[in-house]
Each structure stands twice: as C-alpha cells, then as structure tokens.
Amino acid sequence: MGLMSESLTQILIPVAALVGIGFSLVQWFLVSKVKVSNGIGLENGYKDRLIEEDEQEEGIDSDEAVAKCAEIQNAISVGATSFLFTQYKYLGIFMVVFGGIIFLFLGSVKGFSTKSEPCTYNKGNLCKPALANAIFSTIAFLLGALTSVLSGFLGMKIATYANARTTLEARKGVGKAFITAFRSGAVMGFLLAANGLLVLYVSINLFKLYYGDDWEGLYESITGYGLGGSSMALFGRVGGGIYTKAADVGADLVGKVERNIPEDDPRNPAVIADNVGDNVGDIAGMGSDLFGSYAESSCAALFVASISSFGISHDFTAMSYPLIISSMGIVVCLITTLFATDLFEIKNVSEIEPSLKRQLLISTVLMTAGIAMVSFFALPSEFTIYNFGADKAVKNWHLFFCVSIGLWAGLVIGYTTEYYTSNAYNPVQDVADSCRTGAATNVIFGLALGYKSVIIPIFAIAVAIYVSFSLAAMYGIAVAALGMLSTIATGLAIDAYGPISDNAGGIAEMAGMSHSIRERTDALDAAGNTTAAIGKGFAIGSAALVSLALFGAFVSRAGIKTVDVLTPKVFIGLIVGAMLPYWFSAMTMKSVGSAALKMVEEVRRQFNTIPGLMEGRAKPDYATCVKISTDASLKEMIPPGALVVLSPLIAGTFFGVETLAGVLAGSLVSGVQVAISASNTGGAWDNAKKYIEAGASEHARSLGPKGSDAHKAAVIGDTVGDPLKDTSGPSLNILIKLMAVESLVFAPFFAAHGGLLFKWL
C-alpha cells in the first residue's frame, strides 16, 4: 500500500477539480470587469479612462468605436452559438445511434445473458455479466460525449465574450490586452481540465456501487468515457475546421489578392464568418480534442491498472494514480498562470512570445516535482503491472520516470514546433524569403519545412515510448501520455489565447480603430499563431502515446498473444491502416476546397452587385456567408467522420482482431507524421505572411509592403496552408486515438464474433 489512505484520495481528487473550476470562475470575473458598452450611455465613465491620444488625433470617436466593438462581438457570438447548436443537433442523433450500437454489440457477446461469468484476467473469480458491461459502457460513452460537447461550448462562449474586451484593453497598452486574452484562455483551460477529472471521478464512484469488487469490469466499462469524448471531438474538429477555413480562404482570396483590401476589412462579406470560424474550429474543436486525449489516456491507464496488482489487490489510491496526477496538474497550472497574469507584467510587444514560452517551461519544471510527490505518496514501493499475460515487477520511482519523460517529451515537441513555425527563427524567414520568386517556391519551401519538422518530435516520442515501455510496459506508456497532458490547463490557456487575439485584431480593424491598436493586436495574434501550433504539437504527440497505450490494452483484451507483421492477415491491415490518414486528409481538404469555392463566388458576387460596397457606403450581406460556411461544414463533416468511426467496426467484424491490430498500428505510424507536417507547414506559411506584413526587420521590409508581389505569393501559401493546419492536421490526431479507443471498447465483441470473412473462406 502507498502512504496515502483511500479516504484522503477520495477527498483530494474532487477538491482539486473544484479548485480548478473556482479558479476559472475567478478569471472569468476578472475578464468581465472590462466593460463593453452598447453605445447607449457609456458605462464606468470611459471618458476618465486612459485612452491613447493618437486615437483622438485620427478623429475616430472613441465612444463610437466602443459601440462598434460591442456590435461586432455580438454578431460573432450569435454566429458561433447558432452554428454549435445546429452541429450539436446532428451530434445528438449520432450519440443516440452509436450508443445503441455499443449496447447491441457488447450485449450480444454472451447473448444478452444476465448470469455472472468467470473473469477474463483474475482467474477463478466470478465477474459481472457481459450485459452489465454493455449498459455501463454505453452510459460512460454518453457521459464522455456530453462532457466533450460542454467543454467545447464553454470554451467558445468565453472566447466570444473576451474578444472585444481584448480589443478595448489594447487601447491602454499591449500588456493589458495580453492579460485579458490570456485570462480568458485560462478560463477554458481550467474548466476543461477540472470538468474532465470531476466527471470521470464521479462516474467511477457511481459505477462502483454496482460493480463492487469487480474492478476489471468497472474499468473496462469506463473506457466508453474516452470513446464518447473523442467521437464528439472528431466531428467538432472536422466541422469547425471546414467552417473556419472555408470563410478564411474565401475572405483572403477575394479580399486581399483580388481587391487588395486589408485582412479584416468590414467591406469583406466573409469577414464575420471568418471570425466565427476561429471560435468554432480553434476553440470549440480544440477543447473537445484535448478533452478526448485526456479522457482516453486516463481510461487506458485505468484499464491496464485494473488488471494489474492494483486492481486485483483493490488498492484504490494506487489505482487512482492517473487521476491524482491530473489533480496535481491543475494545482501546478494554477500557480503557473499567476506568473503570466500577476507576477510579470508585459511592457512591450517583444515580451509576448517569451512570456508564453515561459509558461510551458515553468509548468513542466513544477509538474516534475509534483509527479515525484504523487509517485512517492500514492504508490506502494513495489507492485506488478500486467504485461501481455505476464506480470512485470515495477517500483514506484519507475512510474515517476514514465510520467516525467512524457511531460518533457511534450516540452521538446512544443519547442521544436515553435522553432519551425515562429517568424523569429530562420525556417519561417527562409520561407518568407522564397516568396520573392513567387508562390511556387513559397509552396516548395513550406512543404520541405513541414516534412523536416517531423524529425525531432518523432525521436522525442520514440524515446518516451522506449523508456516508459521498458520500465512499466503498457501502463508506462499510458501514464507517459498523461504526463504530456498533465499541464493541459496551461496548454489550453496558451492555445485559446491565439484565436481570442486573432478575433481582437479583426474587431479592431472592423471598428475602424487606429493603426497603433491594430499593430498591438497583430503582435498578440502572431504570438498566438505560434502558440496554436505548439498546442497542436502537444495534441498530436499525446495522441501518439495515447493510441499506443490503447492499442496495447486492445491487444490484451482481444486475447492476441503476439502481433506478427509477417502474417498476411496483419500485413494487409497495416498497409490499409497507413492509407487511412491520407484518405481522411483528402476528404477534409477537398471539403474545405469546395466550401471555399462557394464562398469565393458569393464574395465576388457581392462586390460586383452591391453598389457602393467597395467605397464603404453600403453594408455587405454577412449572413449569407455565415450560412454558406455552416451548411458546407455540417454536410461535409459526415463522410470523414463516418470513415473513422466505421473503419475499426468493419475491420474487426469482417477480418478479425489480428487484421484490426494491423490497421491500428498502420494508422498510428502514418497519421502522426502526416499530422505534424501538415500542422507545421500551415503554421509556417501563415507566419511567413505575417512576417512580411509586419515589416519589423530590414529583411522583411525588402519583401513588403502589403500588396507587393512577394506578399501576394505569401498570401497564396497561407491560403494553401489553412486547411492543412486547421482542418486536416489537427483532425488526424483524433483519427489515431478514436480508432484505438473504439477498438478497445468493442474488443470483447471482435474477440467473440469477429473475422467473419476468414471464417467463410
């Protein structure tokens, strides 16, 4: 037994979750103190506030600007909310249907019998019937799905609440605007981490009332929680990604390249749809995605632990080790956030990116100490871990190394991503330089950068896998993934900060605010682009570890002794699995392309037919563009989603568990590479364009200004990169995890009834 008692564990986990929720509410309150007036009489006496003089010089009435901000913010919020509600109606139908499939498949394993049966692992004991597993897996799936949807929705709400507030704070200086954007991101980060932990903890305790001593059955049914989280995230990510990029590409191609007007010019009809898209794709989608990773890595670790000595000897504290790590993560991230918002003040633009990078480093260093404490207090000094039929003796400090190496591998991936996507370093500057000779060389350089950026993250993941597997078998890999996600609250705060700043810049442009304010929001946004790429790097790295852990759990649950690549059954699975990420990317890229095509036609139509639009005398029809994006994304998210959800079901049912094991291994190996290169290529093209636009160095000025040939080439590169970095790349990590967790949930069915084709042949 560890040093912590069960009752202490039962208190600490929910307390940590509630502290996280409390902290996010405090941050929300602090953001809400920035007032956005509706133009009817100004609140808080804005007149007395310190507002930059230059705004007065340019003859922009500040009262009018504030009212305009409120109006634009409202339009974005209404657009995002209505899109998510429509999307959730579709997802509600999917939840019910898929919940039914889980129940039918798992219930039919033993013909819906209600008799207790011998346990799979703990031989000689009786476990609850298969029907119970079917019922509880379905409940866990629905809980995971609802938590995932809630995470995305709350994130979107706070982001649309904070964007205009960030714009208004930018009038007082870049530091104030940064704090508002970062605090808003923290609201989302902490709500998500705490909600995920709390729902999982409550579910386990409620399921225990029925399962009692049958921990094997209890934690097997809990794996449905991860499946629910990821299946919602997949549709959220793909739907949101298609929405945002259709609008973005349409706005850029007609606005910037054809009409030569600025990015967020209010004359551009697609501009509101573009800003709505940032919230539904990068915030709601990203929130659901990281929640899915967190839920699955917890479920994988809990499942492997339940069939190890922790589960068999009923040591609740050691069993809850993954949850205690996440609780410690919330506390560590809370301390880390204070460094950004309260302890260090940002004085000028050059300090933004270092401050965000410091967040990653501080949280990693503090978390390493936290993991050491948790491993020492919560775990017995020696225990055994289930390792494909054998028992592996492990010491508590082994697990400390497993979690820590996942945590530090995450940092390495984050910093590598930053090096390849930030315009402060050579790779992006080289891409910008290649724009001198046109769009073709820009595209070539960008693709090369993306492929090259895969090298270090893959080595980091490989080292993490080797060390953690050597020390603690599959459980080691599962907790390494949890280590990478343990600072999820900080990671998400940094990630959500990006789209909030992007929106703030758009609002400043649309409200006609002065040039200096636009420069500040641009600087916030450029840093946000890099941090968004870091967030995607984390999501992809953790997805690789999570799906490997789930793969191990699937192999042991399906009763496969070894996965032999040289048998034809496995090899065909391997090669088809490696193809799936390409098929999936083709679908999502083409969806963005076809939606963008409609958008470009509509924007051109409005510019050509609405008299006085170009001169700014008439208002564009924003609603039609929002509708085009909404319709396209809801229609187009179904085929790629179906591909991911159906692949494991078809492979397992018709070809059996060995072929399915091949499919999972293949999709994991190729999916990680494609995802990293797609995300980084897109991020680099975007920042190369921003590098030319900002003109901060002699080199950048030689390529600019906006509207120059080099800038036009950069815009084309950025447009090509948009679906790569915001649709295909980030959705691929969900593909990898979702197929693995789905295979694990359905493993009892595949093991009992799978391989129909090979039985007939």
Number of C-alpha atoms within 10 A of each C-alpha: 19 18 13 17 15 16 10 10 19 16 10 15 21 20 15 21 27 20 17 28 22 16 19 24 17 14 20 21 14 14 22 16 10 16 17 22 18 17 16 8 10 15 12 13 8 14 11 7 9 10 17 15 9 14 17 12 10 11 9 15 13 17 17 15 20 24 19 23 29 22 18 21 25 16 18 25 21 13 22 27 18 12 24 21 12 13 20 18 11 14 18 15 11 14 21 12 11 18 21 14 15 23 21 18 20 25 22 18 19 17 12 17 14 13 13 13 14 13 16 15 16 15 9 9 11 15 22 22 19 22 22 23 25 26 19 23 29 30 22 26 28 22 22 30 27 17 25 32 25 18 29 30 25 17 31 29 18 23 28 29 21 28 31 31 26 30 33 27 22 27 25 15 20 24 21 20 24 27 21 29 29 28 27 31 31 31 29 35 31 30 24 31 30 28 20 23 28 21 17 23 17 12 17 19 14 11 19 16 10 13 19 13 17 20 27 24 26 27 26 23 25 31 30 32 33 31 33 32 32 32 32 29 31 29 27 33 32 29 35 34 34 36 35 30 32 33 33 26 28 30 29 26 21 22 25 22 17 11 14 14 18 16 17 25 21 23 24 29 31 33 29 28 30 27 30 28 32 31 32 33 27 27 34 31 34 32 31 31 31 33 30 32 32 29 29 34 33 29 29 34 30 29 27 29 27 27 23 25 20 25 23 16 14 16 19 21 25 28 24 24 23 25 26 24 26 28 26 23 30 30 21 24 28 21 14 24 21 13 15 20 19 9 10 11 15 19 12 12 18 12 14 20 19 10 17 22 18 14 20 21 15 16 25 25 14 18 27 20 13 18 25 17 14 20 24 17 19 25 24 19 16 14 17 17 23 22 20 18 11 10 14 16 14 18 16 20 16 19 25 24 24 29 30 29 26 32 29 21 26 32 23 19 27 25 19 19 30 27 20 25 33 27 28 16 12 13 21 27 23 16 27 32 22 23 27 20 12 18 19 14 18 26 23 13 22 30 21 13 23 27 16 15 25 22 14 14 26 18 14 19 22 15 15 27 26 14 19 28 19 14 21 25 24 27 28 30 34 37 34 36 39 33 32 28 31 32 29 28 32 31 29 26 26 29 30 35 33 27 27 35 32 23 30 33 30 26 34 32 22 21 23 17 25 20 13 15 24 21 17 24 27 22 24 29 23 23 29 25 27 29 30 29 29 30 28 30 29 26 28 31 27 30 32 25 27 32 32 26 32 33 24 24 28 27 22 20 22 22 16 15 11 10 16 13 16 9 11 13 19 23 20 18 25 23 16 17 28 21 16 24 29 17 12 20 23 13 19 27 20 14 28 29 19 15 25 26 15 17 29 23 12 20 25 19 12 18 19 12 9 13 13 14 18 17 8 12 10 12 15 22 17 19 14 16 25 26 16 20 29 29 16 21 27 20 11 22 24 14 14 22 22 11 15 22 19 13 18 28 19 14 24 26 20 20 21 26 31 27 27 34 30 26 28 28 24 24 27 29 17 19 28 24 21 21 26 32 24 29 30 35 32 28 32 35 34 29 26 32 28 24 26 28 20 17 16 10 10 8 14 20 15 13 21 20 15 21 16 14 17 24 27 23 25 31 28 25 30 28 21 19 26 28 29 29 29 29 30 28 30 30 32 32 29 31 28 29 34 30 27 30 31 26 31 27 30 26 24 23 23 27 19 15 17 23 21 15 11 11 10 7 5
